[in-house]
């Protein structure tokens, strides 16, 4: 797998090869840490990528993959962070995981904290922040429940109605598209129901790779976040897409709450299905 530079909100990830000089890197206090060199050599041994993590141009940590993805498309990662910068560990895990999941053949990431988006703290009081953060929490819960399933398990139904875990993920992708892009923004969407009449988005063609479905979900999440960012909750949806001038058009507050409750319902459905498949339980 080829590495590349990428950025997150606060951090820069720079590829770092086994022959590069650690002493030449501008470093924050505590870097390199005790496992920097062993991690870099392990990545090189398996021909896997390794990155320096920089904050304001100084290395605060490093990260990489510990081997190639397994047969289910799951790849293991390792992250090391200077003690003084541990607060950035979740951003490093999330950033590396998102970059890897966008690569061909990779469906999920293991090896670090499974919960990269925690439940919002009980001190959150602003409605917009509470809605957006809980929505991210449940988006992550869906991905966590799907992690580690084989392609066959993702495409096999365990319910009388016939829906599959991969179909549920595709449905949630299209559901976000319908509410945020087609609905709130009034974008012209030729196929908002995913291939046919309402309900079609639960069906994933057998020739569509699972990693394509996962990538589409993550891309739609990013687009939804862009749409929501900075929009007052009382802003009314535009006309001309899903909603017309003559009918009632929902506010951003209504849409966020509706999408949130749909995620919560489907996360509960997936809890039961995952337990049925392999006995995995828990949040």
Residue, then its C-alpha position, 0 to 999 in steps of 0.5 A: x500500500x502506498x502512503x500519502x500526506x494528509x491532514x486532519x483538523x489540527x494535524x499533518x500526517x507525513x510519510x516517514x520511511x525506514x531510511x530517514x533520519x529521526x534526529x532531523x525531524x523537528x520534534x515536540x517534547x517526548x518524541x520520539x517515544x519508546x516505540x517509534x523505531x520498532x513501529x517504523x521497522x515493523x511497518x517496513x518489514x511488512x511493506x506497510x505505510x508509516x507516518x509522522x504526526x505533526x502539530x504546527x510543524x513538530x512531530x508529536x507522534x507517529x502511526x502506521x499499519x501493522x500488516x496487510x488487511x485480512x480476508x474481511x478487509x480489516x487492517x490493524x493500526x498502531x499509534x504512538x503519541x508523546x505523553x504531553x499530547x495524548x489529547x490528540x490521540x482520538x484525532x490521530x486514530x480517527x484521521x488514520x482510520x478514515x484515510x485507510x478506509x478510503x483505500x481500495x480493499x479496506x473496509x474497517x480498521x482495528x488495533x486502537x480504541x474502537x470508539x473514536x467518536x464518544x457519546x457527547x459529554x453531559x455538560x453539552x447544552x447547545x441544541x445544535x452541538x448536541x444534535x450534531x455530536x449525537x448524530x456522529x456518535x450513532x454514525x460511528x456506532x453503525x460502522x462499529x457494529x459492521x466491523x469485522x463482518x465478512x463479505x458474505x455476512x454483510x450480504x446475508x439477511x437474518x431477518x424475515x423482511x430480508x434486509x442485510x447489514x450492507x443494505x442497511x448501510x446503503x439505506x442510511x447513505x441514501x437517507x442522509x442524501x434525501x434529507x440534507x442534499x435533496x431536502x435541505x439544499x434542494x439539490x437536483x438528485x436524479x435517483x434519490x431512492x437508490x435505483x427505483x421506488x422508495x425502499x430500493x436503497x435497501x438492496x445492494x447489487x451483488x457486483x457492487x463491492x462492499x468497500x464502495x458502499x462503505x466509501x459512499x457512506x463516509x463521503x455522504x457523512x462528510x457532505x452532510x457535515x458541510x451542509x449543517x456546519x454553521x446553519x441556524x437550527x430555525x433555517x427552513x429547507x430550500x424549495x425545488x428539491x424534495x420540497x416545494x414552495x406550496x408545502x411545509x418545508x422542515x427546519x434544520x432542527x427538525x431534519x437533524x432530529x429526524x435523521x438522529x432518531x432514524x440512526x438510533x432505531x437502525x443501530x438497535x436493529x443492527x445490535x440484534x442482527x450482529x448478535x445473531x450473526x456471531x454473538x457480538x454484543x455491547x455498544 
